[in-house]
Amino acid sequence: MILSLVFAVKKGENKTMNAFIFKSASYDPDQQNIELKYAYSDGPGFNEVIHFSGAKKDLNDADLDALNKAMRGLHLAAGISYYKAYCPTDIRIEGEPLAKEEADFFFKFYRHGLGEFSVENDIDLSGVIRFPVGSNHHPQPSDLTLSENCMVPIGGGKDSTVSLEAIIAAKRPHRMIAINAKKPILDVMKIAGGDAIHITRTLDPALFALNDKGAMNGHVPITGILSFIMACGAVLYDYGSVVMSNEGSASAGNMEFGGIEINHQYSKSLDFELDFEKYIQKTSLKNFQYFSLLRPLSETGIAALFSAQDKYFADFKSCNRNFHIDAGVRQYGWCCECPKCQFVFLALSPFIEREKLIGIFGKNMLDDASQEDGFRELCGLKGHKPFECVGEIEECQQIIKCLTTTEWANDAIVKKLSAELDIETLDRDALKKLALEHKYPHNIPEKYLDYLNEFIKTQR
């Protein structure tokens, strides 16, 4: 049955597909759990549990109203993990039907959030995803007053540590927050110090059983799902802002497919950020703020700022093998062969002393000829931008050329690729100055923009 459904999606034959049903979302204050329920009309059901450790239990009517509104969005967002197994055209909502603005938002979230998934599975999802509009009312958000505290999500890599240090330097009241935190996230939190919120998300094992039997699998907009979880957390922990750490280049796509731009980092893009904040403020929490503190900067600029935070050098990790959903596959450290490792090494190379950087990673990837194809993709000299959270082609090219003026000049990758790049060569200081300029549009409130600018001044 599963194989025939997958075949039907690939061929665009929708009549054999079953319906995906959004059944219910509920909160148990004693257990501090949100439970999300889904099902296929002629297939399995799913129960997902999200545990909010330390959340307040004495919710008043206003709190419950706000939480129910926020949970509605979370229910719809998290369902993408289960919907992708079959991708049916028939989507059903039990309970209150969707208003047009809700259906429009989630159509875009699923269409673009499953963009990379569609490439991985060779599926054109245009005309497939259909959220039903069943109400002409406009959702009314809660006007619940939220505290001035801000949350800084910690991901274990360089970006979130830069945001955190900027907030600390500004003496802004804050807490760290993480979902399903393990090494290296816990290590980074320990080094930073301070109060932290820990949330756990448990996917239904029935989903993995479907994948084992041949159901479709692939990339989902995980940052978007986690953002909806943190919107619910605003009520349960009382905070008014979530300070993300997404750079400007996260908005740059990887390729075209199925009539849309495919962006591995769609739910880290400015487009999603603006849509999400507007959606929450219009449907759930009127006083909620969501923005990326690093949005004006390139990855190179963030690397330059991180290079001064040496207390994190031994413990930060960006390689996705540290965060694999399958514990049996998960590996701690740097694999030193994936696009993420290659890019982070490249981005830091102008700003961290050569031997120190090699010591952090355990290998000099820039002097490993076997990794040439990976660096070629990063620099736009082959294929397309990798499906990873990496910087733009232009900045990778600038870094390679810059390295010809440094102690990295004789490394194999630097020598070979720099000879093929007909662009201006910047020295280290010029590259850093350019990288710390505000290059991209952003959604940062004025006082937080001041925090960022003051932090940048201390690093120049």
Sequence and secondary structure as in RCSB ss.txt:
>XXXX:A:sequence
MILSLVFAVKKGENKTMNAFIFKSASYDPDQQNIELKYAYSDGPGFNEVIHFSGAKKDLNDADLDALNKAMRGLH
LAAGISYYKAYCPTDIRIEGEPLAKEEADFFFKFYRHGLGEFSVENDIDLSGVIRFPVGSNHHPQPSDLTLSENC
MVPIGGGKDSTVSLEAIIAAKRPHRMIAINAKKPILDVMKIAGGDAIHITRTLDPALFALNDKGAMNGHVPITGI
LSFIMACGAVLYDYGSVVMSNEGSASAGNMEFGGIEINHQYSKSLDFELDFEKYIQKTSLKNFQYFSLLRPLSET
GIAALFSAQDKYFADFKSCNRNFHIDAGVRQYGWCCECPKCQFVFLALSPFIEREKLIGIFGKNMLDDASQEDGF
RELCGLKGHKPFECVGEIEECQQIIKCLTTTEWANDAIVKKLSAELDIETLDRDALKKLALEHKYPHNIPEKYLD
YLNEFIKTQR
>XXXX:A:secstr
 HHHHHHHHHHT  TT   EEEEEEEEETTTTEEEEEEEETTS EEEEEEEETT      HHHHHHHHHHHHHHH
HHHTHHHHTTT  S EEE SS EEHHHHHHHHHHHHHHTHHHHHHTT   TTT    EEE      B     S E
EEE  SSHHHHHHHHHHHHTT  EEEEEES  TTHHHHHHHH S EEEEEEE  HHHHHHHHTT       HHHH
HHHHHHHHHHHHT SEEEE   GGGG   EEETTEEE TTGGGSHHHHHHHHHHHHHHTBTT EEEETTTTS HH
HHHHHHTT GGGTTT    GGGG SSTTT   S  SSSHHHHHHHHHHTTTS HHHHHHHHTS GGG GGGHHHH
HHHTTSSSS  SSS   HHHHHHHHHHHTTSTTTTSHHHHHHHTT  S    HHHHHHHHTS  S     HHHHH
HHHHHHHHH 
